[in-house]
Amino acid sequence: MNPEELKHSLLAHARGDMEKHLANVKIYLNNPVGIGEHSDVMKAIEDELAKVAYYRDIVNVLKDLL
């Protein structure tokens, strides 16, 4: 795999993980009672948003490299 392919793969992976965590936030916001294992919905949303921010940072760095 050449460096460009590697960068594109990393970008796709980071975008996918970012979207996954954004979807979780939307689920928490639209149906918080449906998430039984989380007694602290606000904390769960904050944790998901932190993951979104982490992957968004990775996406931005990779875009600068492309």
Secondary structure as UniProt FT lines:
FT   HELIX           3..30
FT   HELIX           32..34
FT   TURN            36..37
FT   HELIX           41..65
//
